[in-house]
Amino acid sequence: MSSLKLLIYGLVSEQAALLALFGNQSTGEQFLLFLSGHLIASTLFALLLSITFPPRFSTSKKRLFGFFFVFIVFMPAFGVAAAVLMLLYFRWYLKHGERAEFSTVLLPPFLAESADLGAGMGEGGAWSRLRTAGLPKEKRLQALMSLGTSSGLNASRFLQHATGDSDDEIRLLAFNLYARQEQKIQQAISAALNELNSADTPEQKSSVCRNLAFSYWEMVYSALAQDDLRDFFIEQALKYANQAQQSDGNDPALLVLIARIHLQKHEYEQAQQVLQAALAAGADPLKTIPYQAELAFHARDFTTVKKLLMQDASLRFRPCIGPVGQFWGAR
């Protein structure tokens, strides 16, 4: 049945239902005639709307039909009028193509993790071995130990995932290695705090504050602190970085760290200012590209994002940011 026929039959049925209310029949008969005509009209209009919607709703036709049927049934006359208006809108909308705000872009080329075994024992290779349950336990334990000797965000996350393994031995070892990483940084922080109390000269205090800033940041970057404790470490990293920067305002690595902390706190204006100061102090421009690109992205300056990421061709081959560089390079 064509859409035009459905529309005509629906309008006729609704009109007949409304006319039944003004007939000479008894009240009961009037109600039955109205209900029959209205249900037929509701069914026809719900069917018409569900098949008229854009193709992207093709997987939910039954839900659309049910929604419009209920809407029109409980809104006699007005529901039909609304249905006609929607039909006119979508007819005009599909005729003129999709509006710009509903356009889509291709997904970035992020690669799914493979269940195949990696060739080496880097983070990726170790994780692929660890998550393959069919491997002998000895090889999975070796992979876990390899992760335990690594540092950084990926290694910490892999260890966190391993704490949920079904094998008790692997799970307990993962807990131990994860706690050991945290304990190692905590010990460095405690030693630096003791050293700060005994420091005599401003130069010594600045050096210790610098170490403290990077140590606190390592806890955040490696995802070894969560929730409120993570916020505390961020504030401590910024506190000691600012103290160290007061004595040595031209340390580019320290300025980049402060900019990254402001980025983490969503303080984009301060991050931009400090990053410019770091570049003026001699920071490697190629190493600051990811942070500059992130600031440009938050400012919705996508042209600058692409321009920055295209400056370093090696970005697309680096872990984590590689797929980002490939995505923007293809725009």
N, C-alpha and C positions, 0 to 999 in steps of 0.2 A: 504494500500500500504506500503511495507516494506521500511526501510531506504535505502537499497541498490538500489531498483528500483527508488526511488526518486532521488538518486545521479546520476544514469545512465541517466534517462530521462532529468535531469537538465543539465548534461554535453552535451548530444546530442543536446538539444534545443539551448544551448549557441553556440555550434559549428556550428549548422545550421544557426543561426543568423549571425555569423561572416562570414561564407561562402557566405551568401546572398549578402554581400557587394562587392564580387568579381565576381558576376554572370553577365550574358549578358542582364539582364532586364534593364528597364529604371530606372532613379534615384528614381522616386517616388515609383516604385515597389520594388526596393532594400530596400528603407527605411521602407516600410510597412512590408516586409518579416523579416528584421532585428528586427524591433520593436516587431513583434509578437513573434518571437523566443526568444528574450531577456526577454520579459515580462513573458513568460511561464517559462523560466529558473529562473528568479528572484523569481517567486512565489514558484517554487519547492524548491529552495535552502533556501528561508526564512522559509518555512514550515519545512524543514529538520532541520535547525538550532534551531528553536523554540521548537521542540520536543526532541532535543538532549541535550539541556541545563540541568544542574543539577536539581533535584527535587525541590530544595528550590525556584526556579523561576516559579513553576507551577501556581502561582496565577497571573502571568503577561505574559502569553503566547501570548495574543493578542498584547500587546505592543512590545514584542520581535519580533513577526512576522512583525509588521508594521515597526519597526526600521530596520530589516535586508532587508526587501523588498525595502525600500527607498534607503538604502545604496547600494544594488546591482544594482538597476535600474540606479542610477546616476553614477555608476562606472562600465561600461561595461568591461567585461573580467577581469579587476583587482578586481572587486567586487566578481566575482565568484572564482577567485584564493584565495582571502582572506577568503571566505566562506569555501573552501576546507581545508585550513590551520586550521581554527577554528574547523572544524569537526574532523580533525586528532588529534588536541590538546585535545578536550573534550573526544574523544574516549580513548585516552591514559590516560587522567586524571581520568576518571571514573573507568577505569580498575585497576588502582593502588590505588584507594581510595583517600579520601580527604587529602590534605596537612595539616601539623600541624597548620600552621597559620590561617587556616579557621575552626579550631575546635571550639566547643561551650561548655559552662559550664551551669549547671543548674542555674536558677535564685535564688538569696538568698530568704530565707523564710520570706520575709516581708509580714505582714498580711494586707489585705485590710481593710479599715475602715468599720465597720458594721453599718447598719442603725438601728439595735436593740438597745433598751435602756440599758444603763449600769446599773449595780446593785448598784453602789455607786454614790457619787457626787465628785469623784476626777476629774482630768482634762479630762480623757477619758469619764467618765460617764456624766459630765456636757456638753461636746461637743456633745455627741450622742443625748442628750436631745435637745440641742440648734438647731441642724441641722435637727431635725425631725419636719417638718412643721405642721404635723397633731396634735401635742400636744397642749393642752391649753396654751394660752399666759402666764398665771401665772407660769406654770412649766418651760417654756423656759426662762422667766425672772429670776427665781430662779437659773437656771443653769448659766445664764450670770453673775449674782451677785457672784456666786461661783467662776467663772473664774476671776472675778475682784479682789477677795481677794487672788488669787494665784500670784506667780511671776515666772519668768523664761521664757525660749524661747517658750515653748509650749503654755503657757497661753497668751503670747503676740500675737502669731500667731493666736490663736483661736479668740482673740478679734478683730484682723485685719480682719479675715474672717467674723466675725459677723457684721462688719461695712457695709458689702454689703448685709445684709439681706433684704428681701422684706417688712418686717414689720417696719414701721417708728419708732415706740417706741423702738424696740430692736436695730435698727440701731443707733439711737441717744444715747441710753444708752451705747452701745459698744464704740462709739466715746468718750463719757465722761469718761468711765472706763480706756480706753487706754490712754487718755490725763492725767488722774489722776496718773497712774503709772509713766508716764514720768515726771510729775510735782514733784512727791515725790522724785525721784532720783535727779532731778535738784535742788530741795531745799536742799538736803543733800550736793550736790556739792557746792552750793553757801555758805552754812554755813561753810563747811570745808575750802573754800578759804578765808573767813573772818577770820577764826581761824588761818589759816597759816600766815596771815599778822600780827597777834598779838602774834604769838608764840615767846618765848624768848630763849628757850634752843634747842640744836640740837635734843634732845630726843623728845621734843614736835613737832618739825617740821617733824621729821621722822614718828611719829605716824600719824600726819595729812596727810602727803604725802601718807602714806599707805592707809588710808581711801579714799583719792581722787582716787588713782589708782584703787581700787576695785569698787568705785562708777562709774567711767568712763567706766570701763570694763562691769559693769552691764548694762549700756545703750547699749553696743554693743551686749552682750550675749543675752539680752532679746529682741533684734531686735527692739529697740525703736528709733534707728537712722538709716538713710538710706543714701546711696551715699556719697557725700562729707562730710556731717556731721558725718557719721559713721567713715570715715577715720580720721577725726579730733579727735573724741573720742578715737580711737585706739592710736593715737600719744600721746594724753594727758595721757592716762592710762600708756603707756610705760614711758613717761617722769617722772611722779610722782613715778612710781614703781622703776625706777632707782635711783631717789633721796632718796627714803626710803631705798633702798638696800645698798646705800653707807654708811648709818649709822648702819644698821643691816644686814650685808652680810650673816648671817646664818639663816634668816627667811625662812623656807622651803615653807610655803604657798605663800610668796611673790615671791620666785624664780619660783615656779610652774606657778604663774600668768604671770611672764615675759616670760616663755617658751611658754605659751598658746598664748600670744600676738605675739611672733615671728612666731608661727605656723599660726596664722591668717594672718600674713603679708607674708607668704610663704618664710620666712627666716629660712630654715630648719637646716642649720648648726648651727646658733646661738641658735635655740630652743634646739637642741641636747646638746650643751654645757651647757646651763643653766639648763636643766633637769637633767643632770648628777650632776651638782652642788647641785641641790635641793635634790637629793637622798643622796649625801654625807652629806648634812646638816641635814638629818633625815626625809625627806619626806616619807610618807607612800607609799611603792612600788606599792601596789594594786591600789592606787588612781592615780598613774601616768601611769598605763598600757595603757589606751586608747590613751594617747598622744605619748607614746613610739611606740605603734603599728601604729599610723598614720605616724610617722616619718619613720618607717621601710617600710610602704606601699609606701610612696613617693620615698624611695630609691630602690623600686622594690625588697625588700628582703622579699618575701612572706613566707619563712620558719620561719623567726623571727616573722612575724606578727602572724602566727598561734601559735607559741610557747608562745608568750606573752599573747595572748587572752585565751590560755588554762590554764594559771597560776591561774586565778580566775574563779572558776566554777559559781560564782554568777552573772557574767557579763551577761550571757544569759537571766537572769530574770529581768534585769534593763531596764527602759524605754530608748528608742532611740538606745542605743548600744546593747540591747539584741539580736535583729535579726542579728547584725554583728557578735556577739560572736557565735550564733548558726550556722551561715554560715561557719565561719572559723573552727569551731569545727567539722563540718561534712566533711571537705576536707580530 
